[in-house]
């Protein structure tokens, strides 16, 4: 019996499947319908190589061919992706990573999403420590007053963010200087994809928030550690950041998204 582990097993190629996936991924990247010749050229293949695959994908409803024999994606993939709620999928795949992260950091960990322009606490894993900070699942907070809320706002499409800032009563109450400071924080969160700062809701608590999901398809959430600032803790929280980012990337991959 050999000692070859599962990770060392060779990866087997499936050329026909790979060819079909290449076509789907290429058409998802372009904004206009493509002819058979254009698709073949983009993929570095001959037209005869992809003819049967295009026909199969069209017959199965994944592609639509117009009058000029150009192909585009149908909504079949969208339909399949939405057969199950994204929230249900997130809760399912995040369960183990959250538990492992809470054990590793000895801190409570939760996931927040935007709902009705507020930060909504979707799920939480409690710290194993006897003294800990936790947030009630299902609780909502003004988005601009939380680190995770601003992180999620920063990754909204530009139009949605502008609409939020124009209507949110908490934003309108800031005044010109406060609005300018908020926009600076949003820009920094957009650039860094994380926020570390003292809680704007509770004294003596620091929030460390990282982004999970993929903003390009508008499926994002915030993975958050809200920790008590006890005397023996480092004050900046940066040491915990890599662990959160690793966990966020793992959850993102389990969702089938690109981290």
C-alpha positions in Angstrom: 0.0 0.0 0.0 1.5 3.3 -1.0 1.7 6.4 1.2 0.4 8.7 -1.5 -2.1 11.1 0.1 -5.2 12.5 -1.4 -3.5 15.8 -2.1 -0.8 14.1 -4.0 -3.2 12.3 -6.4 -2.9 13.4 -10.0 -5.6 15.7 -11.3 -7.5 14.2 -14.2 -8.5 16.4 -17.1 -11.9 16.3 -18.7 -11.3 18.0 -22.0 -15.0 18.2 -23.2 -16.2 19.6 -19.9 -13.3 22.1 -19.8 -14.1 23.2 -23.3 -17.7 23.9 -22.4 -16.7 25.8 -19.2 -14.3 27.8 -21.2 -17.1 28.9 -23.6 -19.4 29.8 -20.7 -16.7 31.8 -18.9 -15.6 33.6 -22.0 -19.2 34.7 -22.9 -19.6 35.8 -19.3 -16.6 38.1 -19.7 -17.8 39.8 -22.9 -20.6 42.3 -23.2 -21.8 41.5 -26.7 -22.9 38.3 -28.5 -20.0 36.4 -30.2 -19.9 34.3 -33.4 -18.5 30.8 -33.5 -15.3 32.1 -35.1 -14.9 34.9 -32.5 -15.3 32.4 -29.6 -12.9 30.0 -31.2 -10.3 32.7 -31.7 -10.7 34.0 -28.1 -10.2 30.5 -26.7 -7.3 29.6 -29.1 -9.3 26.7 -30.6 -10.5 25.9 -34.1 -14.2 26.4 -35.0 -14.6 22.7 -35.6 -13.4 22.0 -32.0 -16.2 24.0 -30.4 -19.0 23.4 -32.9 -20.6 20.5 -31.1 -20.1 22.1 -27.7 -21.9 25.2 -28.8 -24.7 23.1 -30.2 -25.0 21.1 -27.0 -25.0 24.2 -24.8 -27.6 25.8 -27.0 -29.8 22.7 -26.9 -29.5 22.5 -23.1 -30.6 26.2 -22.8 -27.3 27.7 -21.6 -26.7 29.7 -24.8 -29.0 31.6 -27.0 -28.2 32.1 -30.7 -29.5 35.2 -32.5 -30.4 35.7 -36.2 -26.8 36.5 -37.1 -25.6 33.2 -35.5 -24.0 34.9 -32.6 -24.1 33.4 -29.1 -24.8 34.8 -25.7 -25.5 33.4 -22.3 -29.1 32.7 -21.4 -30.5 33.1 -17.9 -30.2 29.4 -17.2 -27.1 29.7 -15.0 -28.8 32.6 -13.1 -31.9 30.4 -12.6 -29.8 27.5 -11.3 -27.8 29.7 -9.0 -31.0 31.1 -7.4 -32.7 27.8 -6.9 -31.5 28.0 -3.3 -31.3 31.1 -1.2 -27.8 32.7 -1.1 -28.4 33.4 2.6 -29.1 29.7 3.2 -26.0 28.7 1.4 -23.9 31.2 3.3 -25.2 30.0 6.6 -24.5 26.4 5.7 -20.9 26.8 4.4 -19.9 29.4 7.1 -20.9 27.2 10.1 -17.6 25.2 10.5 -15.2 28.1 9.5 -16.9 30.4 12.1 -16.6 27.7 14.8 -12.9 27.1 14.0 -12.2 30.8 13.9 -13.8 31.4 17.3 -11.8 28.6 18.8 -8.6 29.8 17.2 -9.0 33.5 18.2 -10.9 32.8 21.5 -13.3 35.6 20.3 -16.9 35.7 19.3 -17.3 36.0 15.5 -20.3 37.0 13.5 -21.4 37.7 9.9 -23.3 40.8 8.9 -25.1 41.8 5.7 -26.9 44.9 4.5 -30.7 44.7 4.8 -33.0 47.6 4.3 -29.9 49.8 4.4 -29.0 48.6 7.9 -26.4 46.2 9.1 -28.2 42.9 9.9 -26.5 40.3 12.1 -27.0 37.1 10.2 -25.2 34.5 12.3 -22.7 34.3 15.2 -20.3 31.8 16.9 -19.7 32.5 20.5 -16.2 32.8 22.0 -15.2 29.8 24.2 -14.0 32.2 26.9 -16.1 32.8 30.0 -15.8 36.6 29.5 -16.8 37.5 26.0 -18.7 40.0 23.9 -21.5 38.9 21.6 -24.1 40.5 19.4 -27.7 39.3 19.1 -28.4 37.4 15.9 -31.2 39.3 14.0 -30.3 42.7 15.4 -30.0 45.7 13.1 -27.7 48.7 13.4 -27.4 51.9 11.4 -24.9 50.9 8.7 -22.7 54.1 8.8 -22.2 53.7 12.6 -20.6 50.3 12.4 -17.2 49.2 10.9 -18.8 46.3 9.1 -21.7 48.4 7.8 -19.3 50.9 6.2 -17.2 48.1 4.7 -20.3 46.7 3.0 -21.5 50.2 1.9 -18.1 50.8 0.4 -18.6 47.8 -1.9 -22.1 48.7 -3.2 -22.4 49.6 -6.8 -21.8 53.4 -7.2 -25.5 54.2 -8.0 -26.8 52.2 -5.0 -24.2 53.9 -2.7 -25.2 57.4 -3.9 -28.8 56.6 -3.4 -28.1 55.4 0.1 -26.1 58.4 1.1 -28.8 60.7 -0.3 -31.6 59.0 1.7 -30.1 57.6 4.9 -31.2 59.8 7.9 -28.1 59.0 9.8 -26.0 60.2 6.9 -28.1 63.3 6.3 -27.6 64.3 10.0 -23.8 64.3 9.7 -23.5 67.7 8.0 -20.9 68.6 5.3 -17.8 67.9 7.4 -19.2 64.6 8.8 -20.2 63.6 5.3 -16.7 64.3 4.0 -15.2 62.2 6.7 -17.6 59.3 6.0 -16.7 59.4 2.3 -13.1 59.2 3.2 -13.7 56.1 5.4 -15.7 54.5 2.7 -12.9 55.0 0.2 -10.3 53.5 2.5 -12.6 50.5 3.2 -13.1 50.0 -0.5 -9.3 50.0 -1.1 -8.3 47.9 1.8 -11.3 45.5 2.0 -11.2 45.6 5.8 -11.9 48.0 8.7 -10.4 48.0 12.2 -11.7 50.6 14.7 -13.4 51.1 18.0 -17.1 50.3 17.9 -19.4 53.3 17.4 -22.1 51.4 19.2 -20.5 50.1 22.4 -17.7 51.5 24.5 -14.6 49.3 25.1 -15.2 47.2 22.0 -13.1 47.1 18.9 -14.5 45.8 15.6 -12.3 43.9 13.1 -14.2 43.4 9.8 -13.2 41.8 6.6 -15.1 41.3 3.3 -16.2 37.9 2.1 -18.0 37.1 -1.1 -17.6 38.8 -4.5 -18.6 42.5 -5.0 -18.7 42.0 -8.8 -21.9 39.9 -8.5 -23.1 41.9 -5.5 -22.9 39.0 -3.1 -21.0 40.2 -0.1 -21.0 40.0 3.6 -18.8 41.1 6.5 -16.9 38.7 8.8 -16.5 40.4 12.1 -14.7 40.0 15.4 -16.0 42.4 18.0 -13.5 42.1 20.9 -13.4 43.6 24.3 -10.4 45.9 24.8 -9.0 44.3 27.9 -5.7 45.5 29.4 -3.6 42.7 28.1 -4.7 43.0 24.5 -2.8 44.7 21.8 -4.7 47.9 20.9 -4.5 47.8 17.1 -6.0 44.4 16.4 -3.9 44.0 13.2 -2.5 40.7 14.4 -5.9 39.1 14.1 -6.5 40.3 10.6 -4.8 37.4 8.7 -6.9 34.8 10.5 -10.1 36.6 9.5 -9.0 37.0 5.9 -8.2 33.3 5.7 -11.6 32.4 7.0 -13.4 34.8 4.7 -11.5 33.4 1.7 -12.4 29.9 2.8 -16.1 30.7 3.1 -16.0 32.5 -0.2 -14.5 29.5 -1.9 -17.1 27.2 -0.4 -19.8 29.4 -1.9 -18.2 28.7 -5.3 -17.0 32.3 -5.7 -13.6 33.7 -6.4 -12.1 35.3 -3.3 
